[in-house]
Amino acid sequence: MITRELAGQLRDAGLRWHPAPGDAFSIVSAELEGDVFTVSDMTIESHEFDTGTILGFSGTTEWALDSVAIEDALWLPREDQLRELLGARFLRLESSAGPAGEPAAEQVTEEGAAEEQASFSVTARVGSADQVFTSGDVACAYAGALVALIRSTH
């Protein structure tokens, strides 16, 4: 799952969300920063009104939240959604711990032990150049590429 920071960069760059079942989001609020919600026909439904989109919480007894405006929600797109949004601009995905047996990047833990950590690189055409976006999380690598692509078109 992408970070809230990357999700905010996507939103600020101009990516618009049209909620659909299965979409993950968080609510822009310090009190709910770590909470992730999923749009579902059973519990959280997207309602379109002339005034905008509202995410309605059905049957939630844990806390008193009936609905939230889409402007107060931060979409956390999945890897497949990010790849689809990149479209033909996506060129390739590589992993440092891929099936070819390439070595993974080493990271030292707090205890001083070395651990292998996979690294993912997404290559995308941004403007007229191919650019590489690397992260320890494949979805974050895709998100970085999409942020750059959106910004390059504005």
PETA-V783826 format. One record per residue. PSI is psi as a letter, one per 30 degrees, with the letter a starting at -180 (NA if undefined). NEAR is the number of other ideal C-beta (glycine too) atoms within 12 Angstrom. Layout:
psi->PSI near->NEAR
psi->PSI near->NEAR
This chain:
psi->k near->27
psi->l near->36
psi->l near->25
psi->e near->28
psi->e near->19
psi->e near->31
psi->e near->36
psi->e near->21
psi->e near->26
psi->e near->35
psi->e near->29
psi->f near->16
psi->f near->23
psi->g near->17
psi->k near->29
psi->k near->17
psi->k near->26
psi->j near->18
psi->k near->33
psi->l near->22
psi->k near->16
psi->f near->20
psi->k near->31
psi->k near->30
psi->l near->37
psi->l near->30
psi->k near->30
psi->j near->22
psi->k near->17
psi->e near->10
psi->f near->11
psi->g near->20
psi->e near->16
psi->f near->13
psi->k near->23
psi->k near->23
psi->l near->32
psi->k near->26
psi->k near->32
psi->k near->22
psi->f near->16
psi->e near->14
psi->e near->19
psi->j near->32
psi->k near->26
psi->k near->32
psi->k near->21
psi->k near->15
psi->l near->13
psi->f near->7
psi->f near->10
psi->a near->20
psi->k near->27
psi->k near->24
psi->j near->39
psi->k near->27
psi->j near->27
psi->k near->18
psi->g near->14
psi->j near->20
psi->f near->10
psi->e near->11
psi->l near->14
psi->i near->8
psi->j near->25
psi->e near->17
psi->l near->22
psi->k near->31
psi->k near->21
psi->f near->29
psi->f near->18
psi->g near->21
psi->k near->37
psi->j near->36
psi->k near->41
psi->i near->37
psi->k near->36
psi->l near->27
psi->e near->27
psi->e near->15
psi->e near->28
psi->e near->39
psi->e near->26
psi->e near->15
psi->e near->30
psi->f near->35
psi->b near->17
psi->f near->11
psi->f near->29
psi->k near->26
psi->e near->23
psi->l near->22
psi->k near->27
psi->k near->22
psi->k near->26
psi->f near->25
psi->h near->21
psi->l near->17
psi->f near->9
psi->f near->10
psi->g near->9
psi->k near->16
psi->k near->15
psi->l near->19
psi->k near->20
psi->k near->15
psi->k near->17
psi->k near->12
psi->l near->11
psi->f near->7
psi->f near->8
psi->f near->8
psi->k near->10
psi->k near->13
psi->k near->16
psi->k near->18
psi->k near->20
psi->k near->25
psi->k near->27
psi->k near->33
psi->k near->30
psi->k near->37
psi->k near->24
psi->l near->34
psi->j near->23
psi->j near->25
psi->b near->15
psi->g near->8
psi->k near->14
psi->k near->19
psi->k near->27
psi->k near->22
psi->k near->35
psi->k near->25
psi->l near->32
psi->f near->23
psi->k near->26
psi->e near->30
psi->e near->32
psi->e near->32
psi->e near->37
psi->e near->40
psi->e near->41
psi->e near->36
psi->e near->43
psi->e near->39
psi->e near->37
psi->e near->30
psi->e near->34
psi->e near->27
psi->e near->19
psi->f near->19
psi->f near->15
psi->NA near->12
